[in-house]
């Protein structure tokens, strides 16, 4: 693929010795992807919402260029700023094809700018591959029922359907209808209010670790920490919390794509720096990854078998001795063994183990199992 047919160039500005500017490289065509783990692309498509698009991606890139990597020497590809199609469908198709090309080269696409609906274009790449997908979003709305941004509602209506699970972190109850919350529950989606996450951002780790796509709306960040979102809110995540979620994402072996949306207008100064620090945390996690496959034969894992309801059935947990991360086994119905084989082991945390030890079936286990039936 010739990327220069799709993108306008951005300038890689030299910075201090040892900064990320030294590890950025322009991507003209597919052969340039060799050695890259990540590719940055800026998209200013806002025809879904009719909001003001991101006008100066260069300021975000300049902020990122001046940051220092520690303990790793990344090779980060820069695609540039996507030329928008004549129609929304043209832009969606272009993003899907570019993402597919990056997938083929095992490169992580990072899309910055535009509407949250761009997540749909990433999903379409998985659809073309006929691969079951988990989507996690950090957003103040649920994106399921009607209106702008309802890309999950758009996805679940499609047949054949490749969405296994949708997780939302940080929705704000007063911005979401009761019917939409009920629908999320009926579909066994994992949705967490902002109040549940406040001060406990580590609760997001298993959900992000299970995600193939992470979609982050900057509307989810408190306006005092980020003013350049399309719909600034008085409540939301703090800057350090949103950065922590990006590091969790980088550490997750399943992650295939990241979308950072709802940036509006002239994103500069501290706001540009926050987005660049989010990307830095993603890079830091990506280059700190440890491939872990839980197994009772692997001495790096502890296996716990917890009996519930007077030995009526067992829940099996694994804990990594290297990272302290947890997983649990969920039985896959035989007729769906091939379709859901990637979901036999689901990420969880110590709280799930404690719940099972108290003779309660973990909610996370139950939701995963019901989605397979």
C-alpha positions in Angstrom: 0.0 0.0 0.0 1.2 3.5 -0.8 0.3 5.5 2.3 1.3 8.8 0.6 -1.9 8.5 -1.5 -4.0 8.7 1.7 -2.1 11.1 3.9 -0.8 14.6 4.1 2.6 14.8 5.7 3.4 16.2 9.1 6.8 17.5 10.0 9.0 15.5 12.5 10.7 18.4 14.3 14.2 17.6 15.7 14.3 17.9 19.5 16.8 17.2 22.3 19.1 14.2 21.9 17.4 11.0 23.1 13.8 12.2 22.7 11.1 10.4 20.8 11.8 12.7 17.8 14.8 10.4 17.1 12.5 7.3 16.9 9.8 8.7 14.6 9.9 7.8 11.0 7.6 8.8 8.1 5.7 5.9 6.4 5.5 6.3 2.7 4.5 2.7 1.8 4.1 -0.7 3.4 7.8 -1.6 3.2 8.5 1.2 5.6 6.7 -0.6 8.3 9.5 -3.1 9.0 10.6 -2.9 12.6 7.6 -0.6 13.6 5.4 -1.6 16.5 3.1 1.4 16.2 1.8 3.8 13.6 0.3 7.2 14.3 -2.5 8.6 12.1 -4.4 11.8 12.6 -8.0 12.0 11.4 -10.2 15.1 11.4 -13.4 13.5 10.3 -16.3 15.1 12.2 -19.2 14.9 9.8 -21.0 12.5 12.1 -21.3 15.1 14.9 -20.8 18.4 12.9 -18.4 19.5 15.6 -15.2 21.5 15.0 -12.4 19.1 13.9 -8.9 18.9 15.2 -7.1 21.7 13.4 -3.4 21.3 14.4 -2.2 17.8 14.8 1.3 19.1 14.4 1.1 20.5 18.0 0.4 17.1 19.4 3.2 15.5 17.3 5.6 18.3 18.5 4.7 17.6 22.1 5.3 13.9 21.7 8.6 14.4 19.9 10.0 16.2 22.9 9.3 13.4 25.4 12.0 11.0 26.5 11.7 7.2 26.3 13.1 5.2 29.2 14.4 1.7 29.0 13.3 1.2 25.3 14.2 2.5 21.9 10.9 2.5 20.0 10.4 2.7 16.2 7.2 4.6 15.7 5.8 5.1 12.3 4.1 8.4 11.3 1.4 8.2 8.6 0.4 11.8 8.8 -3.0 13.5 8.5 -5.7 11.5 6.6 -7.2 13.1 3.6 -10.9 12.9 4.0 -13.1 11.2 1.5 -15.9 12.9 -0.4 -18.4 11.1 1.8 -18.3 9.6 5.3 -18.4 6.2 3.8 -15.2 7.0 1.8 -13.4 8.0 4.9 -14.6 4.9 6.8 -13.5 2.6 4.0 -10.0 4.2 3.8 -9.5 3.8 7.5 -10.5 0.2 7.4 -8.2 -0.6 4.5 -5.2 1.2 6.2 -5.9 -0.6 9.5 -6.0 -4.0 7.7 -2.6 -3.2 6.1 -1.1 -2.4 9.5 -2.6 -5.6 11.0 -0.9 -7.6 8.2 2.4 -6.2 9.4 1.6 -6.6 13.1 1.7 -2.8 13.6 -0.6 -1.2 16.2 -2.7 1.6 14.6 -3.2 4.7 16.8 -5.9 7.0 15.5 -6.0 10.5 16.9 -8.8 13.0 16.3 -12.3 12.9 14.8 -15.6 11.5 16.2 -16.0 8.4 18.4 -17.8 6.9 15.4 -14.4 6.2 13.9 -14.3 3.2 16.1 -16.7 1.6 13.7 -14.2 1.8 10.9 -11.7 -0.2 13.1 -14.4 -2.8 13.8 -14.9 -3.2 10.1 -11.3 -4.4 9.7 -12.0 -7.2 12.2 -15.2 -8.0 10.3 -13.3 -8.4 7.1 -10.9 -10.8 8.9 -14.0 -12.6 10.3 -12.5 -12.3 13.8 -14.5 -12.0 17.0 -13.6 -8.8 18.8 -13.8 -7.1 22.2 -14.1 -3.3 22.3 -13.4 -1.3 25.4 -14.3 2.4 25.5 -13.4 5.1 28.0 -16.3 7.5 27.5 -18.9 9.5 29.4 -21.7 8.0 27.3 -22.5 4.4 26.4 -22.6 4.6 22.6 -25.3 2.0 22.3 -28.7 3.7 21.7 -29.4 6.3 19.0 -27.9 9.7 18.5 -24.3 10.8 17.6 -21.6 8.4 18.7 -23.8 5.3 18.9 -21.3 3.1 17.1 -22.0 0.1 19.3 -25.7 0.3 18.4 -24.6 0.3 14.8 -22.3 -2.7 15.2 -24.8 -4.9 17.1 -27.4 -4.6 14.4 -25.1 -6.1 11.8 -25.2 -9.7 10.7 -23.0 -11.7 10.8 -21.8 -10.1 14.0 -18.3 -10.3 15.3 -18.6 -8.3 18.6 -18.1 -10.6 21.6 -18.0 -8.0 24.4 -18.2 -4.2 24.9 -16.9 -2.6 28.0 -17.5 1.0 28.9 -15.4 2.7 31.6 -16.6 6.0 33.2 -20.1 6.6 31.8 -21.9 9.4 33.7 -25.4 8.4 34.7 -27.0 11.7 34.1 -25.8 11.7 30.5 -27.2 8.2 29.7 -30.9 7.1 29.6 -32.1 4.3 31.8 -33.2 2.3 28.8 -29.6 2.4 27.4 -28.2 1.1 30.8 -30.8 -1.7 30.8 -29.9 -2.6 27.2 -26.3 -2.9 28.2 -27.2 -5.2 31.0 -29.4 -7.3 28.8 -26.5 -7.7 26.3 -24.2 -8.7 29.2 -21.9 -5.8 28.5 -19.5 -4.6 31.2 -20.3 -0.9 32.0 -18.9 1.0 34.9 -20.0 4.4 36.2 -17.4 7.1 36.7 -18.1 6.9 40.5 -17.1 3.2 40.5 -13.8 4.0 38.8 -12.9 7.1 40.9 -9.9 6.3 43.0 -9.8 2.7 41.7 -8.5 3.0 38.2 -6.9 -0.4 38.6 -10.4 -1.9 38.1 -10.0 -1.0 34.4 -7.0 -3.2 33.9 -8.7 -6.6 33.2 -11.3 -5.0 30.9 -8.6 -3.1 28.9 -6.4 -6.3 28.9 -9.2 -8.2 27.2 -9.8 -5.6 24.5 -8.8 -5.8 20.9 -9.9 -2.2 20.3 -9.6 0.6 22.9 -11.6 3.7 22.1 -11.0 6.8 24.2 -13.3 9.8 24.1 -11.6 13.0 25.4 -15.1 14.0 26.6 -14.4 11.5 29.4 -11.7 13.6 30.9 -12.5 16.4 33.4 -12.6 19.8 31.6 -10.2 21.3 34.1 -7.6 18.6 32.8 -8.5 18.8 29.1 -10.4 21.8 27.7 -10.3 20.9 24.0 -12.9 18.1 23.9 -16.0 18.4 21.7 -18.2 18.5 24.8 -16.3 19.6 27.9 -17.7 18.2 31.2 -17.2 19.4 34.8 -16.7 15.8 35.9 -14.6 13.1 34.4 -11.3 11.2 34.7 -8.2 13.0 35.8 -5.2 13.3 33.5 -3.1 10.8 35.4 -6.0 8.3 35.4 -6.4 8.5 31.7 -2.7 8.1 31.2 -2.7 5.0 33.4 -5.3 3.3 31.3 -3.1 3.8 28.2 -0.3 2.1 29.9 -2.6 -0.8 30.8 -3.5 -0.9 27.1 0.1 -1.0 26.0 0.8 -4.0 28.3 -2.2 -5.9 27.0 -1.1 -8.6 24.5 -4.5 -8.7 22.7 -4.7 -5.0 21.9 -4.8 -4.4 18.1 -5.9 -0.8 17.8 -6.3 2.5 19.7 -8.6 5.4 18.9 -8.4 8.7 20.7 -11.4 10.9 19.7 -13.5 13.9 20.5 -10.6 16.4 20.2 -11.8 19.8 18.9 -10.3 22.8 17.4 -7.0 24.2 18.4 -5.5 21.5 20.6 -2.3 23.1 21.9 -0.3 23.8 25.0 -1.2 21.6 28.0 -4.0 19.9 26.1 -1.6 18.8 23.3 0.8 17.7 25.9 -1.8 15.5 27.6 -2.6 13.6 24.4 1.2 13.2 23.8 1.7 11.9 27.3 -1.2 9.4 26.8 0.6 8.1 23.6 3.9 8.0 25.6 2.2 5.8 28.2 0.9 3.5 25.5 4.4 3.2 24.0 5.9 2.6 27.4 3.4 -0.2 28.0 3.9 -1.7 24.5 7.6 -1.9 25.0 7.2 -3.4 28.5 4.9 -6.2 27.4 5.4 -9.7 28.7 3.7 -12.5 26.7 1.8 -14.6 29.2 -0.3 -17.7 28.5 -1.7 -19.1 31.7 -1.3 -22.9 32.1 -1.1 -25.4 34.9 2.1 -26.7 33.3 3.8 -23.3 33.4 5.7 -22.7 36.6 5.3 -18.9 36.3 1.6 -19.3 37.2 -0.3 -20.3 40.3 -3.5 -22.2 39.7 -6.5 -22.0 42.1 -9.5 -24.2 41.8 -12.4 -22.7 43.8 -15.4 -24.9 44.6 -18.8 -23.2 44.7 -22.2 -24.2 46.0 -21.1 -27.3 47.9 -18.9 -28.5 45.1 -21.6 -28.1 42.5 -19.0 -26.7 40.1 -15.6 -25.1 40.2 -14.0 -21.9 38.9 -10.4 -22.1 37.9 -8.1 -19.0 38.4 -4.5 -18.4 37.3 -2.2 -15.8 38.8 1.0 -14.8 37.2 4.0 -14.8 39.5 5.8 -12.3 37.2 3.1 -9.6 36.9 0.5 -10.4 39.5 -2.2 -10.5 36.8 -5.2 -12.8 37.1 -7.2 -14.9 34.6 -10.1 -17.3 35.0 -11.4 -20.1 32.9 -14.9 -19.9 31.4 -16.2 -23.1 29.8 -17.0 -22.8 26.1 -20.0 -24.7 24.8 -18.7 -27.5 22.5 -20.7 -26.2 19.5 -19.0 -22.8 19.8 -15.5 -24.2 20.6 -13.9 -22.8 17.4 -15.7 -19.5 17.5 -14.9 -18.6 21.1 -11.6 -20.3 21.7 -9.9 -17.0 22.4 -12.4 -16.3 25.2 -11.8 -19.5 27.2 -9.4 -17.6 29.5 -10.6 -14.1 30.4 -8.6 -11.5 32.3 -9.9 -10.8 35.8 -8.5 -9.5 39.1 -8.1 -10.5 42.7 -11.6 -9.3 43.6 -13.0 -11.9 41.3 -11.1 -14.6 43.1 -12.2 -13.3 46.5 -15.8 -13.3 45.3 -15.5 -16.9 44.3 -13.8 -17.8 47.6 -16.9 -16.4 49.3 -19.1 -18.8 47.4 -20.4 -16.2 45.0 -20.1 -16.7 41.2 -18.1 -13.7 39.9 -20.3 -11.4 37.8 -17.5 -11.2 35.2 -17.5 -15.1 34.8 -21.3 -15.1 34.4 -21.5 -12.4 31.8 -18.8 -14.0 29.7 -20.5 -17.4 29.9 -23.9 -16.1 28.9 -22.5 -14.3 25.9 -21.3 -17.7 24.5 -24.8 -19.3 24.7 
